């Protein structure tokens, strides 16, 4: 026969197993992926790392950035000023990397042109990603006969069948600098352009994704590996 204590324990266990529960997990995504940002920022870091800046050691340097990226103002109003209203994340990161390199070589950063020994202009030829997709199979196709391929404001498309799919992303960052004495305009530094390169390659076979290959973070299990 069951003892009262054993029956009580059994009843509690049954209640715990049978009790329902619910939880809400809030998941959000950023507008840009970490892989995209790392492809750009690592390329920028590698490009800046190739610049020769030793001649600026001990000098007070004012960094001019308007040649590196555009602003939100018209050309005539903003191009020849040092005011940047809406730089992209990657462009701003490249300039920050350059300022860090200047500090590492022993230069001093000036907050104004008038107090600087040297004016250093930075420019970039490219800071972007090339992407190449290859699909062996049947791609997803929009259903014809509906306006803008929509039905009741919902996209209508046939499902795709991918036997083999590869996605190749190559990031490039180009940077160059020219520095001149503020008082005379004589050139002191001219370095670049240098190109930094990154990559990430993804392969899917019958819908199964293999381990990505690349040279950007994150590394280790489940991340991009060389």
ABEGO torsion letter per residue (X at the ends): XBBAAAAAAAAAAAAAAABBBBBBBBBBBBABBAAAAAAAAAAAAAAAAABBAAAABGBBBBBBAAAABBBABBAAAAAABABBABBBAAAAAAAAAAAAAAAAAGBBBBABAAABABBBBBBBABBBBBBBBBBBEBBBBBBBGBBGGBBGGBBBBBBBBBABBBBBBBBBBBBBBBBBBAAAGBBABBBOBBBBBBBBBBBBBGGBBBBBBEABOBBEBGBBBX
